[in-house]
Amino acid sequence: MHPKNVVLEYCGAILASDRRQWEIEILWRFLKQELKLDKLITKNINGIRIQIYVVLIVYLLLQLMPGDSKWGDKLIDKLKFVRAGMSKSCTFASWAMARLVCT
């Protein structure tokens, strides 16, 4: 193999690694800033995974939830709506079941 090809292949591998690291940094910034995942409740790797999965699932559910005209359509407005609804219910399950039955 020609030395020039080896150098080009090596540079390509470095660029691919940098690109992947940048994608991870962007995802982590999104999790911290947009989803308020700046404080981890555990240092255990499984606990961190569960916390990230729960935050992403809630985010996706809120994105699918139709906006209420009096609360607004933004993510923060939907969170306020859910918080207000949950304060009236005993548990998230009872609140969610009442919400699903109504729609």
N, C-alpha and C positions, 0 to 999 in steps of 0.2 A: 504494500500500500504506500502510496506517495505521501511524504511528510505533510504536504499542503492539505491533503484530504483528511489526514488524522487531525490536524489543527482545526479544520472546518467542522469536522464531526464533534470534536471536543467543545468548540464554541457553541455549536447548536445544542449540545446537551446542557451547557451552562445556561443558555438563554431559555430553554424549556424549563429548567429548574427555577430560574428567576421568575418566569411567567407564572408557574404554579404557586410559588411563594407569594407573589403579589395577589393572586386570586384568593388565597387563604387570608391575607391581610385585609382585603376588601370585605370578605365575608365576616371576619371578626369585628371590623369597624361597624358594619351594619348591625351585628348582634349587640354590640355594646351601646351604640348611639341610638339606633332606631327602636330596638326591642328592650332596651334598658337591662341588658345582661352584663353590666359592668361589675357586679358583685356575685361571685360564685358562692353557693351555700355549703360547699364541701370541697375537699382537696382530693377526694377519691375519683379516679378516672370514670368509673361507672356512674357515680353521682353527677359528675359534670356532663356526661353524655345524656343522662336522663333530663337534667335541667335544660340543656340546649334543645333536645327533642320536644319537651313540653312547651318551651317558648315558641319554637317554630310551628308546632301544631296549633297553638292558640292564635298565632299570627295568621296562619292560613285560614282558620275558622273565622276570624274577624274579617278577613278579606272577602270571604264568601257571604258573610252576613249582610243582608240589605241594610242600608242606612235608614235611620228613623228621621223624619223630616224635622222634628223639634230638637234632635240631638246633633245632626250633621252627618256627613259621609266620611270624614277623615278618620284615620285609625284611632287617634286620641279621643275623638267624639264617641266612637263605638266602644272604647274601653270605659269611658264614663257611663255610657248607657248600660253596659254589662254590670259595672260596679253598683250602679243605682238599683238595677233589677235584683242583683244578688243580695243587697242589703235588705230587701223586702222578703226574700226567701230564706229558708234555713240552710240549704245546701246548694251547691252548684248543680247537682243532679236534679233536684226538684225545680230549680229555676230553668234549667235546660229543657226538661220535659214539658213544662208549662209553655215555654217558648215554641217548642216543636209542635205541640198540639194546636196552638193558636194559628200557626201558619199553614 
